[in-house]
Amino acid sequence: MTKRRVTVSVPEDVAETLEQQPNASAYVAQAVRDRRRMDEFRALMADAGVQLTEQGMAEARAHRLQVQAQWPHERYEAVRERVRQHMQDEADDASRSAA
């Protein structure tokens, strides 16, 4: 993968966070990828007629935290890993299809 240098200006609190990271470039890259995935998810939901609201997202987050608190840590992490793997498999499939 080729890399490009990009210079950006960020607010002070963001700069402080980046300065604390062992690899600020990797931290920013992951944050951008996470945001891109969320934007793509929102677009898919909108295409399906589902509008995500901040209130709905907050309620879903609260529900997830409640489940996380009730389940044993191992069970929650196992489910979380299966979801991650499924998402990665779908992304890989999409990449192969686009090539």
C-alpha positions in Angstrom: 0.0 0.0 0.0 1.4 3.4 -0.9 1.4 6.2 1.6 1.0 9.9 1.2 1.9 12.6 3.6 -1.0 14.9 4.4 -0.8 17.9 6.7 -3.9 18.9 8.6 -4.8 21.4 11.4 -6.7 20.1 14.3 -8.1 21.5 17.5 -5.9 21.5 20.6 -7.7 18.6 22.3 -7.3 16.4 19.2 -3.6 17.4 18.9 -3.1 16.3 22.6 -4.7 12.9 21.9 -2.6 12.4 18.8 0.6 13.3 20.7 -0.2 10.6 23.2 -0.4 7.9 20.5 2.7 5.7 19.8 1.7 5.9 16.1 -0.4 9.0 15.3 -0.7 8.2 11.6 -2.1 4.7 12.3 -4.5 6.2 14.9 -5.8 8.8 12.4 -6.0 6.2 9.5 -8.1 3.9 11.7 -10.4 6.7 12.8 -11.0 7.7 9.2 -11.7 4.1 8.2 -14.1 3.8 11.1 -15.9 7.0 10.1 -16.0 5.9 6.4 -17.6 2.5 7.5 -20.2 4.4 9.6 -21.0 6.7 6.7 -21.4 3.7 4.3 -23.6 2.0 6.9 -25.8 5.1 7.2 -26.1 5.2 3.4 -27.1 1.5 3.3 -29.7 2.1 6.0 -31.0 5.1 4.2 -31.3 3.1 0.9 -33.3 0.5 2.9 -35.6 3.3 4.2 -34.2 3.4 7.7 -33.2 6.8 9.0 -30.6 6.6 11.8 -31.1 9.4 14.4 -28.8 10.5 17.2 -31.5 9.4 19.7 -31.8 6.0 18.1 -28.0 5.5 18.1 -27.8 6.6 21.7 -30.6 4.1 22.6 -28.8 1.3 20.7 -25.6 2.1 22.4 -27.2 2.1 25.9 -28.8 -1.3 25.1 -25.4 -2.7 23.9 -23.8 -1.5 27.1 -26.6 -3.1 29.1 -26.1 -6.5 27.3 -22.4 -6.2 27.7 -22.8 -5.7 31.5 -25.1 -8.7 31.8 -23.1 -11.2 29.6 -19.9 -12.8 30.8 -16.9 -11.0 29.2 -15.9 -14.1 27.2 -19.3 -14.5 25.6 -19.5 -10.8 24.7 -16.1 -10.8 23.1 -16.8 -14.0 21.2 -19.9 -12.5 19.6 -18.1 -9.2 19.0 -15.3 -11.1 17.2 -17.8 -13.0 15.0 -19.4 -9.7 14.0 -16.0 -8.2 13.2 -15.0 -11.3 11.1 -18.3 -11.2 9.2 -17.8 -7.5 8.4 -14.2 -8.1 7.3 -15.3 -11.1 5.1 -18.0 -8.9 3.5 -15.4 -6.1 2.9 -13.0 -8.6 1.4 -15.8 -10.0 -0.9 -16.7 -6.5 -2.0 -13.0 -5.7 -2.8 -12.7 -8.9 -4.8 -15.9 -8.1 -6.7 -14.7 -4.6 -7.5 -11.4 -5.9 -8.9 
